[in-house]
């Protein structure tokens, strides 16, 4: 037969066992819940990271596409500007050749009021030629008074004059002057075409 003291001891042991079991059950459930929460959190973080990476990749792709489109637009504008510039220069060169072919027609003779032709007699002094060259930025020869004739189609450098003879006649003719102006005008038009082409290119790049 069990004594009262034995029953109490058994109750204490049984109660302790129940408490231990309850604690273990609570601990296990808590650990499981913590593990589930941790795994859920990690999963959420992975999904968030994947979403961020996807957004970054999409933004990078959009940026790359925008840059590519901009580059293609710049290339197209550059090609158009180049074609326009080359066409304009070709037209300028053609006009220059046409003008040069007509130089002799307006520099060899002149008509008086009666329509009678006369040979052109036009004298350019050496001082005139010197100032003409200086205005165009053409350097003089070693001699401070030396002058060089304006360049033109079929024209070569003329003999130079010594200092102190600015009023002596030079061998430069009216034809030489007109040919030189024709070449200078051609160059000015080419530069103008370059500047306008550059401005058109810059304007074409503006969104």
C-alpha positions as CSV (number, residue, x, y, z in Angstrom):
1,X,0.0,0.0,0.0
2,X,1.2,3.5,-0.7
3,X,1.6,5.9,2.1
4,X,0.4,9.4,2.0
5,X,4.0,10.6,1.7
6,X,4.5,8.4,-1.3
7,X,1.5,9.8,-3.0
8,X,2.7,13.3,-2.4
9,X,6.1,12.5,-3.9
10,X,4.5,10.8,-6.9
11,X,2.3,13.9,-7.4
12,X,5.2,16.2,-7.2
13,X,7.1,14.0,-9.7
14,X,4.1,13.8,-12.0
15,X,3.5,17.6,-11.7
16,X,7.2,18.2,-12.5
17,X,6.9,15.9,-15.5
18,X,3.8,17.7,-16.7
19,X,5.5,21.0,-16.3
20,X,8.6,19.8,-18.1
21,X,6.4,18.4,-20.9
22,X,4.5,21.7,-21.1
23,X,7.7,23.7,-21.2
24,X,9.2,21.4,-23.8
25,X,6.1,21.7,-25.9
26,X,6.0,25.5,-25.6
27,X,9.7,25.6,-26.4
28,X,9.3,23.4,-29.4
29,X,6.4,25.4,-30.7
30,X,8.2,28.7,-30.1
31,X,11.3,27.4,-31.9
32,X,9.2,26.2,-34.8
33,X,7.4,29.5,-35.0
34,X,10.7,31.4,-34.8
35,X,12.1,29.3,-37.5
36,X,9.1,29.8,-39.7
37,X,9.2,33.6,-39.0
38,X,12.9,33.6,-39.9
39,X,12.4,31.6,-43.0
40,X,9.5,33.9,-44.0
41,X,11.6,37.0,-43.3
42,X,14.5,35.6,-45.4
43,X,12.1,34.7,-48.2
44,X,10.6,38.2,-48.1
45,X,14.1,39.7,-48.1
46,X,15.1,37.6,-51.0
47,X,11.9,38.6,-52.9
48,X,12.5,42.2,-52.1
49,X,16.2,41.9,-53.2
50,X,15.1,40.1,-56.4
51,X,12.5,42.9,-57.1
52,X,15.1,45.6,-56.5
53,X,17.6,43.8,-58.8
54,X,14.8,43.5,-61.4
55,X,14.0,47.2,-61.2
56,X,17.7,48.1,-61.4
57,X,18.0,45.9,-64.5
58,X,14.9,47.4,-66.1
59,X,16.2,50.9,-65.3
60,X,19.6,50.1,-66.7
61,X,18.0,48.7,-69.8
62,X,15.8,51.8,-70.2
63,X,18.9,54.0,-69.7
64,X,20.9,52.0,-72.2
65,X,18.1,52.1,-74.7
66,X,17.7,55.9,-74.3
67,X,21.5,56.4,-74.8
68,X,21.4,54.2,-77.8
69,X,18.5,56.1,-79.3
70,X,20.3,59.4,-78.5
71,X,23.5,58.1,-80.2
72,X,21.5,56.9,-83.2
73,X,19.9,60.3,-83.4
74,X,23.2,62.1,-83.2
75,X,24.7,59.9,-85.9
76,X,21.7,60.6,-88.2
77,X,22.0,64.3,-87.5
78,X,25.7,64.2,-88.2
79,X,25.2,62.3,-91.5
80,X,22.5,64.8,-92.6
81,X,24.7,67.7,-91.7
82,X,27.6,66.2,-93.5
83,X,25.5,65.5,-96.7
84,X,24.1,69.1,-96.6
85,X,27.6,70.6,-96.1
86,X,29.2,68.6,-98.9
87,X,26.3,69.4,-101.2
88,X,26.7,73.1,-100.4
89,X,30.5,73.0,-100.8
90,X,30.0,71.3,-104.2
91,X,27.6,74.0,-105.3
92,X,30.1,76.7,-104.1
93,X,32.9,75.1,-106.0
94,X,30.8,74.8,-109.2
95,X,29.8,78.5,-108.9
96,X,33.5,79.4,-108.4
97,X,34.5,77.5,-111.5
98,X,31.8,79.2,-113.5
99,X,32.8,82.7,-112.2
100,X,36.5,82.0,-113.2
101,X,35.5,81.1,-116.7
102,X,33.8,84.5,-117.0
103,X,36.7,86.6,-115.6
104,X,38.3,87.1,-119.0
105,X,34.9,88.3,-120.4
106,X,34.8,91.3,-118.0
107,X,38.5,92.1,-117.6
108,X,39.9,92.2,-121.2
109,X,37.9,95.1,-122.7
110,X,35.3,97.7,-122.0
111,X,32.7,99.5,-124.1
112,X,32.3,103.3,-124.3
113,X,29.0,105.1,-124.6
114,X,29.0,104.4,-128.4
115,X,29.5,100.7,-127.9
116,X,33.1,100.8,-129.2
117,X,35.3,98.2,-127.4
118,X,38.6,99.3,-125.8
119,X,41.4,97.3,-124.2
120,X,41.3,97.5,-120.4
121,X,44.0,99.7,-119.0
122,X,44.0,99.5,-115.3
123,X,47.1,100.2,-113.2
124,X,47.5,99.0,-109.6
125,X,50.4,100.6,-107.8
126,X,52.8,98.5,-105.8
127,X,51.6,100.2,-102.7
128,X,48.0,99.2,-103.6
129,X,49.1,95.6,-103.9
130,X,51.0,95.7,-100.6
131,X,48.0,97.1,-98.7
132,X,45.8,94.6,-100.5
133,X,47.9,91.7,-99.3
134,X,48.3,93.1,-95.8
135,X,44.5,93.4,-95.5
136,X,44.3,89.7,-96.4
137,X,46.9,88.7,-93.9
138,X,49.5,87.8,-96.6
139,X,53.0,88.4,-95.1
140,X,55.5,90.4,-97.1
141,X,58.8,89.1,-98.2
142,X,62.0,89.8,-96.3
143,X,62.1,93.3,-97.8
144,X,59.6,95.5,-95.9
145,X,58.6,97.2,-99.1
146,X,58.2,94.0,-101.1
147,X,54.7,93.0,-102.3
148,X,53.2,89.9,-103.8
149,X,50.4,89.9,-106.3
150,X,47.1,88.4,-105.2
151,X,46.8,84.8,-106.2
152,X,44.3,83.8,-108.8
153,X,43.5,81.2,-111.5
154,X,46.6,80.9,-113.7
155,X,48.3,83.7,-111.8
156,X,51.8,83.4,-110.3
157,X,53.7,85.5,-107.8
158,X,54.8,88.8,-109.4
159,X,58.1,90.5,-109.0
160,X,58.3,92.6,-105.8
161,X,58.9,96.2,-105.4
162,X,61.6,97.7,-103.2
163,X,60.9,100.1,-100.3
164,X,60.2,103.7,-101.4
165,X,58.4,102.8,-104.6
166,X,54.8,102.4,-103.5
167,X,53.5,104.5,-106.4
168,X,55.3,102.6,-109.1
169,X,53.0,100.4,-111.3
170,X,52.8,96.8,-110.4
171,X,52.4,93.9,-112.8
172,X,49.1,93.0,-111.1
173,X,46.1,93.2,-113.5
174,X,42.4,93.6,-113.0
175,X,42.1,90.0,-113.8
176,X,44.4,89.1,-111.0
177,X,42.4,91.1,-108.5
178,X,39.1,89.6,-109.6
179,X,40.4,86.1,-109.6
180,X,41.7,86.6,-106.1
181,X,38.4,88.0,-104.8
182,X,36.7,85.0,-106.4
183,X,38.9,82.6,-104.5
184,X,38.5,84.5,-101.3
185,X,34.8,84.6,-101.7
186,X,34.7,80.9,-102.3
187,X,36.6,80.3,-99.1
188,X,34.3,82.6,-97.1
189,X,31.3,80.7,-98.4
190,X,32.9,77.4,-97.4
191,X,33.6,78.7,-93.9
192,X,30.0,80.0,-93.7
193,X,28.7,76.6,-94.7
194,X,30.8,74.9,-92.1
195,X,29.5,77.3,-89.3
196,X,25.9,76.8,-90.5
197,X,26.4,73.1,-90.7
198,X,27.7,73.0,-87.1
199,X,24.8,75.1,-85.9
200,X,22.3,72.8,-87.7
201,X,24.0,69.8,-86.1
202,X,23.9,71.4,-82.6
203,X,20.2,72.3,-83.1
204,X,19.5,68.8,-84.3
205,X,20.8,67.4,-81.1
206,X,18.3,69.4,-79.0
207,X,15.5,67.1,-77.8
